[in-house]
């Protein structure tokens, strides 16, 4: 979704870049809700005016503001999920599988690189879509039950993607589907907090990336060790320090 930052702060300045009325409305709602407001607090006429459209245009594209919000999440969520899946596929395309511990040092290095790449992609996405991310996280605990379900659905979808990729392509060893899905959900939830810190604390960007990477590796190696204690001890893996 395109962003529209008006440094002059004019809230009623019409959006000019999009040609689609539907896209204009989503961009206008996003900009108006990105400060301290929720989507539910916006008025139809206010959004239409900000988008430079007739208020009647709204109902040609959306049933209500919940419908608009879900459309925004679908657009951004699809982009994020596709990017994450591509990041996880790159090591597999090179022949790497997490089940291959014939060279423990190389396996750990590649797993760490995979975690680093995924973390970097998420945090870069958040920076590039600051307004949308802020609104989405706010709606996760907002007044709209529809938006809360949509946000939870997006987070669950990301966790399911991660589980399928690790089990089906990278072949994470000794961990069941249910256990891995539980781990993935914890990771996705925690990345919400890492991402908010990343937005609000630019001086700590490098530190936050390392913390997120280490958190992911701790969970995955812990899940493996819990099911197969001998796997890690025999490989004599040494966990990376921050």
C-alpha positions as CSV (number, residue, x, y, z in Angstrom):
1,X,0.0,0.0,0.0
2,X,1.4,3.3,-0.9
3,X,2.2,5.8,1.8
4,X,1.4,9.5,1.8
5,X,3.3,11.6,4.2
6,X,2.4,15.3,4.2
7,X,5.1,17.1,6.1
8,X,2.9,20.2,6.3
9,X,0.5,18.3,8.4
10,X,-2.7,19.1,6.4
11,X,-5.2,16.5,7.3
12,X,-7.7,17.6,4.7
13,X,-5.2,17.6,1.8
14,X,-6.6,15.3,-0.9
15,X,-4.5,12.2,-1.8
16,X,-3.4,12.6,-5.4
17,X,-1.2,9.6,-6.2
18,X,-3.7,6.7,-6.5
19,X,-6.1,6.3,-9.5
20,X,-8.3,3.8,-7.7
21,X,-11.0,5.1,-5.5
22,X,-10.7,2.0,-3.3
23,X,-7.0,2.6,-2.8
24,X,-7.5,6.3,-2.2
25,X,-10.0,5.5,0.6
26,X,-7.6,2.9,2.2
27,X,-4.7,5.4,2.1
28,X,-6.9,8.2,3.5
29,X,-8.1,6.0,6.4
30,X,-4.6,4.8,7.1
31,X,-3.2,8.4,7.3
32,X,-6.0,9.6,9.5
33,X,-5.8,6.7,11.9
34,X,-2.0,6.5,12.1
35,X,-1.6,9.1,14.8
36,X,-3.6,8.4,18.0
37,X,-7.0,7.3,16.6
38,X,-8.5,4.0,15.7
39,X,-10.3,3.2,12.4
40,X,-13.6,2.9,14.3
41,X,-13.3,6.5,15.4
42,X,-13.1,7.8,11.8
43,X,-16.1,9.4,10.0
44,X,-17.1,8.4,6.5
45,X,-17.2,12.0,5.3
46,X,-13.9,12.8,6.9
47,X,-12.2,9.9,5.1
48,X,-13.9,10.7,1.8
49,X,-12.8,14.3,2.0
50,X,-9.2,13.4,2.8
51,X,-9.3,11.1,-0.2
52,X,-10.7,13.8,-2.4
53,X,-13.8,11.7,-3.2
54,X,-17.6,12.1,-2.8
55,X,-18.8,10.4,0.4
56,X,-21.1,8.2,-1.6
57,X,-18.1,6.6,-3.3
58,X,-17.2,4.8,0.0
59,X,-20.1,2.4,-0.3
60,X,-19.2,1.4,-3.8
61,X,-16.0,-0.2,-2.4
62,X,-16.7,-1.1,1.3
63,X,-19.6,-2.1,3.5
64,X,-18.3,-0.2,6.5
65,X,-15.0,0.7,8.2
66,X,-14.4,-2.8,9.3
67,X,-14.5,-3.9,5.7
68,X,-12.0,-1.2,4.8
69,X,-9.7,-2.2,7.6
70,X,-9.8,-5.9,6.7
71,X,-8.9,-5.0,3.1
72,X,-5.9,-3.0,4.3
73,X,-4.7,-5.9,6.4
74,X,-5.2,-8.4,3.6
75,X,-3.1,-6.3,1.2
76,X,-0.2,-5.7,3.6
77,X,-0.4,-9.1,5.1
78,X,-0.2,-10.8,1.7
79,X,2.9,-8.8,0.9
80,X,4.6,-9.6,4.3
81,X,3.8,-13.3,4.2
82,X,5.1,-13.7,0.6
83,X,8.3,-12.0,1.5
84,X,8.9,-14.1,4.6
85,X,8.2,-17.3,2.7
86,X,10.7,-16.3,0.0
87,X,13.3,-15.6,2.7
88,X,12.8,-19.0,4.2
89,X,13.0,-20.8,0.9
90,X,16.4,-19.4,-0.1
91,X,18.5,-21.7,2.1
92,X,16.4,-24.7,1.0
93,X,17.1,-23.8,-2.7
94,X,20.8,-24.0,-1.9
95,X,20.4,-27.5,-0.5
96,X,20.4,-26.7,3.2
97,X,18.2,-28.7,5.6
98,X,18.0,-28.2,9.3
99,X,18.0,-31.9,9.7
100,X,21.5,-32.2,8.3
101,X,24.0,-32.1,11.2
102,X,26.9,-33.8,9.4
103,X,28.6,-30.4,9.8
104,X,27.3,-28.9,13.0
105,X,29.2,-25.6,12.8
106,X,27.9,-25.0,9.2
107,X,24.4,-26.1,10.1
108,X,24.2,-23.7,13.1
109,X,25.7,-20.8,11.0
110,X,23.1,-21.4,8.3
111,X,20.2,-21.6,10.8
112,X,21.4,-18.4,12.3
113,X,21.6,-16.7,8.9
114,X,18.1,-17.8,8.2
115,X,16.8,-16.3,11.4
116,X,18.8,-13.1,10.8
117,X,17.3,-12.8,7.3
118,X,13.8,-13.3,8.4
119,X,14.1,-10.8,11.3
120,X,15.6,-8.3,8.9
121,X,12.8,-8.7,6.4
122,X,10.1,-8.2,9.1
123,X,11.8,-5.1,10.6
124,X,12.5,-3.6,7.2
125,X,8.8,-4.1,6.2
126,X,7.7,-2.5,9.4
127,X,9.9,0.6,8.7
128,X,8.6,0.8,5.2
129,X,4.9,0.6,6.3
130,X,5.2,2.4,9.6
131,X,1.6,3.9,9.5
132,X,0.0,0.6,8.5
133,X,1.8,-1.4,11.1
134,X,1.0,1.1,13.9
135,X,-2.7,1.0,13.0
136,X,-2.8,-2.8,12.7
137,X,-1.2,-3.4,16.1
138,X,-3.6,-0.8,17.6
139,X,-6.5,-2.7,16.1
140,X,-5.3,-6.0,17.6
141,X,-6.5,-4.6,20.9
142,X,-9.1,-2.2,19.6
143,X,-12.9,-1.9,19.9
144,X,-13.7,-3.7,16.6
145,X,-14.1,-7.4,17.0
146,X,-13.9,-7.8,13.3
147,X,-10.5,-6.1,13.2
148,X,-9.2,-8.0,16.2
149,X,-10.1,-11.3,14.4
150,X,-8.5,-10.1,11.2
151,X,-5.3,-9.2,13.0
152,X,-5.2,-12.4,14.9
153,X,-5.9,-14.3,11.6
154,X,-2.9,-12.5,10.0
155,X,-0.6,-13.4,12.9
156,X,-1.8,-17.0,12.9
157,X,-1.4,-17.2,9.1
158,X,2.3,-16.1,9.4
159,X,2.8,-18.8,12.1
160,X,1.2,-21.5,9.9
161,X,3.4,-20.5,7.0
162,X,6.5,-20.7,9.2
163,X,5.5,-24.2,10.4
164,X,4.8,-25.5,6.9
165,X,8.1,-24.2,5.6
166,X,10.3,-25.5,8.4
167,X,8.6,-29.0,8.4
168,X,8.0,-29.3,4.7
169,X,11.1,-27.8,3.1
170,X,13.8,-27.2,5.7
171,X,12.8,-30.4,7.5
172,X,13.3,-29.2,11.1
173,X,14.3,-32.4,13.0
174,X,12.6,-34.1,16.0
175,X,9.8,-31.6,16.4
176,X,6.1,-32.4,15.8
177,X,3.8,-30.1,13.8
178,X,1.9,-29.1,16.9
179,X,5.0,-28.2,18.9
180,X,6.5,-26.3,16.0
181,X,3.2,-24.4,15.4
182,X,3.2,-23.4,19.1
183,X,6.8,-22.1,18.8
184,X,5.9,-20.2,15.6
185,X,3.0,-18.5,17.3
186,X,5.2,-17.4,20.2
187,X,7.8,-16.0,17.7
188,X,5.2,-14.1,15.7
189,X,3.7,-12.6,18.8
190,X,7.1,-11.6,20.2
191,X,8.1,-10.0,16.8
192,X,5.2,-7.6,17.3
193,X,6.9,-6.2,20.4
194,X,10.4,-6.3,18.8
195,X,8.9,-4.4,15.8
196,X,7.4,-1.7,18.0
197,X,10.7,-1.2,19.8
198,X,12.4,-1.0,16.4
199,X,10.1,1.8,15.3
200,X,10.4,3.8,18.5
201,X,14.1,3.3,19.3
202,X,16.2,3.9,16.2
203,X,19.4,4.1,18.2
204,X,18.9,0.4,19.2
205,X,18.2,-1.0,15.7
206,X,21.3,-3.3,15.6
207,X,20.7,-4.5,19.2
208,X,17.0,-5.2,18.6
209,X,17.8,-7.3,15.6
210,X,20.3,-9.4,17.6
211,X,17.8,-9.8,20.4
212,X,15.1,-11.0,18.0
213,X,17.5,-13.4,16.2
214,X,18.7,-14.9,19.5
215,X,15.1,-15.2,20.8
216,X,14.1,-17.2,17.7
217,X,17.1,-19.5,17.8
218,X,16.6,-20.1,21.5
219,X,13.0,-21.3,20.9
220,X,13.9,-23.5,18.0
221,X,16.9,-25.1,19.5
222,X,15.0,-25.6,22.8
223,X,12.2,-27.3,20.9
224,X,14.7,-29.7,19.2
225,X,16.5,-30.4,22.5
226,X,13.3,-31.1,24.4
227,X,12.4,-33.9,21.9
228,X,15.8,-35.2,21.2
229,X,18.4,-34.3,23.9
230,X,21.1,-36.4,22.3
231,X,20.8,-34.6,19.0
232,X,22.4,-31.4,20.2
233,X,24.8,-33.1,22.7
234,X,26.2,-35.4,20.0
235,X,26.6,-32.6,17.5
236,X,28.3,-30.5,20.3
237,X,26.5,-27.4,19.1
238,X,27.5,-24.1,20.7
239,X,24.8,-21.5,20.9
240,X,25.9,-18.0,19.5
241,X,26.2,-15.2,22.0
242,X,24.9,-11.7,21.3
